[in-house]
Amino acid sequence: MVDLTVSLSGWEIANPVIPASGTFGYGKEFSEYYDINCLGTFSFKGTTLEPRLGNPQPRIAETPCGMLNSVGLENPGARHVVEHELKEMGRWFRGRVIANISGFSVDDYVRAAELFDREDKVGLLEINISCPNVHGGGLAFGGNPKTAAEVTREVKAVAKKPVYMKLSPNTGDIPGIARACRDAGADGLSLINTIPGMRFDLRTRKPILANETGGLSGPAVFPVALRMVYEAARATELPIIGMGGVSSARDVVEMMLAGATAVEIGAANLVDPFACRKILSDLPIVLQELGVTRIRDLTRGGIS
C-alpha cells in the first residue's frame, strides 16, 4: 500500500492533493459533487482585510491549453470569512484548511493574518504577494526581495501558525525572492501564481477582458512552474506547495520531483469539478508503476 501522507511544517495531511485558492471557493459547491474529505486540505478563496467587489466583467477568457482570469480578488473580507464561512465549513470538510491572504499594505496583511491565525479551522497561512490582477496589491510586494521580506517578517511577528509565502512567476529572480522570504522567517513557500496575458475579440478589435490583461493558468504554464519550483527548492530547502498547470497524477509526481512537498490544483477544477478526486484516485496507481511506496520520498532532498 502506498503511503500518501505529507507534512507541511509539522502539519500532517493525508495526501498532497490540494485545490488551489480561487478555484474551490470555500468547498461547499464541490462537496455537492463528491466527499471532499478525501483531499489533503484546500486553500480557500483569496481574502483581503476588507471586502472587495473585484474587477469589472468580462473577467474570464479561454486560451489554448489554459485560461485567463482577471477576477481581482472578489471576496467578502476577512472578518466575514471568520464569522461565517469558517464556522459553516465544518459541515462539509472535517479537516483544517489553508487561509489565502492578500493585501494592499503591510498592515493589511498583518491584520488579516492575526484574524486567521486565531482560528482552529486554519492549518497554515498562505500569504499571496503575487496577484497580477489588482493594482497596487500583491505583486507590488512580491516583486522584489526587500518588500517580500518585509511582509514575511511582519506577518511572522503576529502568527503562530506556519506562514507560506505565495510567490509570483513575474520576476527575474525567483531564487532571490525565495531566499529573502526564508531569511525573514517564512516556514515555506507556495508557487507559482498566474502569468499575465491577454486576448482580443476580433469583431470588436478590443481586449476580451474588461481589465485588458489577466492571469494565464492551466497546462500552458506547467513547465514554467516546474522550473521555478525547482529553483526555489534548491535556493532555500524550504517546504514548497507547488502549483501551476497541474492536471494529472503524473503532473503531481513531476512537481514533487521538482521539489514540492504538496501540490495545489487550480484551473483543472474549473474544467472538471471532479479533477482533484480523479488525480487522487490515479496517484497510487502511478506510484506503484514507479515503484514508489512513500510519496514524500519523491520530494528532492526529503524536504518536509
Secondary structure, DSSP 8 states (H G I E B T S, - for coil): --B--EEETTEEES-SEEE-TTSSTTSHHHHTTS-GGGSS--B---B-SS-B--S-S--EEEETTEEEE-----B--HHHIIIIIHHHHTTT--S-EEEEE--SSHHHHHHHHHHHHT-TTEEEEEEE---SSSTTSTHHHHSSHHHHHHHHHHHHTT--S-EEEE--SSSS-HHHHHHHHHHTT-SEEEE---EEE--EETTTTEESSTTS-EEEESGGGHHHHHHHHHHHHHHH---EEE-SS--SHHHHHHHHHHT-SEEEE-HHHHH-TTHHHHHHHHHHHHHHHHT-SBGGGGSGGG--
